[in-house]
């Protein structure tokens, strides 16, 4: 008998009574202003949140964010100033001194995470970029992770997707929080 | 004296360090408390998590088949391994077929359990731990002492000296930010030149054939981004039904583990990128046996958050290395007993039966109650301590006979201290026996000297 069959057989003979699947219909956390709650949570996670004021051009926004256009890596048409990640022949050669600009599908108020299904050919820049600038529609904010996985924009067909909450961090040396372990050293959320 | 007490002797010899370790973990526990208290539905979430796990365990074969079917349809290659040897062999085979000998690893308790890293190293495959705490422990040639905070017992000065030697950092600089960024540069180089990446699996989602890997550092994501081959290894209890379940568990995991609202990265792998491969290996290694064990199958509900360790008064004051199983604390005591009572029975005494672990567990695993149950089973398993057995037999004799009992109570106050306070009585090693009055409660009661 193969390992697979053997394992499955042993599991089927466990003698455990079938248990029902819970309905998960308990009341979930709600926020009067999901936007405000999101901003609070995002800042707690180490991200900064700025607003994209009406009338501001992408170029002007970049000046406000202190990002040099030549440092940009983005596939978004509005930010086509630097390199396009899908035109990079070998992303191993990108280095790490760049700012990736991406657009999140939605944000989660309870923890400040944003949902980023893979939008580039390779997901590497999402993690290797020194800085992330993430655009977020301020009306697309859900309360909890349970609401997130039910959201229509939490699409079913993706290669890789990631909930990102703030910059990469660690506290492995004496529990001292350090920003910038392996991934982004800084995350800026731009509310549209 | 149990193996745990003996090993703990080394740790508690340094009082200052014991107090520091205790405090560091209590801070993590307090953060967890604040998170739990900030969510009105916390207890409902725990109950939901427990029920989802119960449900899944009772249909485990179906869910694993479903996961396999959907993952395969997504282009992920699924393997099965009965034990550690088969897991290690399977990993080696996949690597040989693909080529390359540089592997970057993110933290996986399963790989520790199966001793995968030494297996690969012996066969010429470099396996670099990329979680900072795990990397520190790997460079120190020591095992982790905590499942979430591997280097919690190491002082910054020790990391500083280690990095001076291994990474060439400035002499005498033990600033955590400086050292972390030095490790970042060192490991960035490893990521960019690696051939293969390996991750654990936090949750395998049956309905979608996808799996989630949660980290704060982004090390798992960096590894899988820069290599063409991603090998993910999972214990077979890691499968959950659907995304709705993932929603519940991601609300509990980081809050319970480190007191954060969520881990920085919750990465969901669904399909390999073009030209790349993802292999998932589903591992039994004793888990089906645990499922058959009605009294202890609850252990399979564990999501490896480490909250039970952070809250455990014995773990906090005795450190991870006092336990003979590679996972310490209440979780390790239980998993060790399931693995081998003969080998790991000495850990079962490392518990004060306060049941705090059961109260903080996000999946409502009754860890404390199970340790109590194991203690009842020790004798029938043939691993009860001889001295304790003798003591219980003697107590049984005394308690059953009034004459002996009262003779004993009457004599005790006059027995010289050295008779009971000696090296044969481990109780007196760090504390005094209580003082026995010359008049027993019974005597005082009869003389009417006890006021109601």
Interface residues (C-beta under 8 A of the other chain):
Chain A: X2 X3 X4 X6 X7 X8 X10 X11 X12 X13 X14 X15 X16 X17 X18 X19 X20 X21 X22 X24 X26 X27 X28 X29 X41 X44 X45 X91 X92 X96 X108 X110 X111 X112 X113 X118 X121 X122 X123 X124 X126 X127 X128 X144 X145 X146 X147 X148 X149 X150 X154 X156 X157 X158 X159 X160 X161 X162 X163 X164 X165 X166 X167 X168 X169 X170 X171 X172 X173 X174 X175 X176 X178 X180 X181 X182 X183 X184
Chain B: X24 X27 X28 X39 X40 X41 X44 X45 X47 X48 X51 X52 X54 X55 X57 X58 X59 X60 X61 X64 X65 X80 X81 X82 X86 X130 X131 X132 X133 X136 X149 X150 X151 X152 X154 X155 X156 X159 X176 X177 X179 X180 X181 X183 X184 X187 X188 X191 X192 X208 X216 X217 X218 X219 X221 X222 X225 X226 X236 X241 X243 X244 X246 X247 X248 X250 X251 X258 X260 X261 X262 X263 X264 X265 X266 X267 X268 X269 X270 X271 X272 X273 X274 X282 X284 X288 X289 X291 X292 X294 X297
